[in-house]
């Protein structure tokens, strides 16, 4: 079970993480939190002001953030006309803050669970209600790493044959491990 999920019954999942695996996963999630950024008003935010807050209308310039928060209209990688850009900007304005908040909560869920292990690793049981958060957090990490590595569907198979001397190897190993975790979590949730 090391590094992959198994069913814990009733939609829950369990994963055995050694100290290094727990540390790597926690570190990646903390970096994800830093990439996503804080909420609009931080911890002292007025709840009423948050209700009326509007998000950005432009896509993020960082390719990883653009992958996490893609435009709602138009084809990826193709230039959009002014009407499509306007529709995408309007959609982003009203949805991105909520999407960022959900992604933050997903990542925090993983960090809190790993912190519950006390830094030594161990078997972590994820309740059924938290499994979708974990799935989202793992997916966000994988999308971000894939973006940083410029991974496409065509060259994903080639990642398995990367020589140890390639400087991308540690990130590729994390990318592949996260993919295995995602797949095993899905299987555990439906078992």
N, C-alpha and C positions, 0 to 999 in steps of 0.2 A: 504494500500500500504506500510505500515511501514516495512522496511527491505527487501522488495522484489520488483522486477521490474514490471512495467506495460508498455504497449505499449504507445509511444508518437507519433505514426504515422510515416509512411514512413521509417520504419526500426529503428527508434530512440526508446530509452527507458528512463523511468523516475523512480526514486527511492526516497522515502522519508526516510531520515536517521536522527534519533535524534542525539543529541550531542554525546552520548555515542557510538552509532553505528558508526558514522562517525569517532570518535577517535579510536575505535578498528580496523576498516578497514584500516585507515591510518597507524596505528602502525604496523599492520601485513604486509602491503606493504613496509614500510620502513625496517622492518626486512628482507623481501624478497630481497630488494636491497642490504642489507648488506651481506646476504647469497650468492647472485650471485656474488658480488664483482664488483670492478670498471672495466672499459674497459682496454685494454692492455696498453695504454699510458696515460690514464686519460684525463683531459681537454686540455692539451697542446700537444696532440698527432699530429704528422705529418700525414696529410691525405694520402700521398703517401706511407709512411711506413705502415700505417694501411691496405692499399690495399694488401700488401704482407705479412702481419703478419700471423703466423701459430699458431694454438692452441695446446693444450696438446694432447698427444697420449694415455694417460692412463685415465681410468674412475676415477671419483672422489672417494675418500675414504669415504666421508660423505654419508650415505644412502639417505638423502634427496636430495643432489646434484646428486647422482647417479640416483635417480628417475626422476629428472628434465632433466638430460643429459644422458639418457641410451645409452648403446652400440647399434650400428646399426645392428650388426650381432650376431647370436647366440640366444639361448633361455634364457630368464631371469631366474636367479637362478641356471642355470646349468653351470658347468665348460666348458670353450671353449678350443678348441685345439689351437695350436700356429698359424695356418693359419687364423682361425677365429679372434683371438685376433689381429693379424697383420692387417687384413682388417678393423676391428672395429677401431683400432688406427689410421689408415690412414684416414678413413672417419671422425673421431672426429677431427683430425688435421686441416681439411679444413672446418669444419662446426660449431664447438663449439663456436668460437668467435662470429660468426653472430647470433647464437641461443641465446647466453648470451646477446648480444646487444638488440635483439628483446624482450627478457624477461625483461630487464631493462627498455626499452621504454614502455612496457605494464604496468609495476608497476608504473612508473613515471606518466603515463597518469591518473591512478587512484588517485595518491597522488595529482597531480595538480588540478584535478576536485574537490576533497574533500577540498583542500585548498581554492578553489573558494567559498566555503560555508561560509568561515570566522570563522570557529570554533564553530558555533552555531547549526549546523545541518540544515536541510531544504530539499527541493525537488531538486534533482539533475537530470538534463536532459542530457543524453548521446546521442550525435548525432550518426546517423547510421554508419558513418565512424569510430567512436571510439568504437562502440560496440564490434567488434572482439578483440580489445586490452583489453577491460574489461573482456571479456570472457577468454582470455588467462591468464590474471593476476589472476582472480579468480580460474582458473584451477590450476595454479602454486601454489597458496596458499593451495588449497585443497590437492594437491599431497604431498606438503611438510608436512602439518599437518598429513595427513594419514601415511606418512613415519615415522614421529616422534612418532605417536601413535601405529605403527605396525598394522594398519587396513588392513584387508583382506576382500574380497567380502563376505566371509562366516560369518565374525563376525560384519559386518556393522549394521545389524538389532539389535544386542545386545547393540549397543551404545545408543539406545533410552531408555533402561532400566537401565542405569548406575546409581548407587545410588549417592546422592549428596555428600556423604563423600569420594567418589573416587577422588584422586588428579588430575586425568586426565579430570575431568568433564568440567572445563572451556575450555580446548582445544577441547574436543569433541563437546561442544556446538558451538564453532566457526566453526569446521569442518562441522557440520550439517547445520548451518546457511549459510555457503559459498555454500554448495550443493544446498540449496533452492534458493540462489541468482543466481547461474549458471542456474538452470532450469528455473527460472522465466525470466532471461535475454534472454535465447534461445526462449522462448515462445513470449516475447515482440518483439524480432527481426523479427519473422516470422508472427506476427499478422497483 
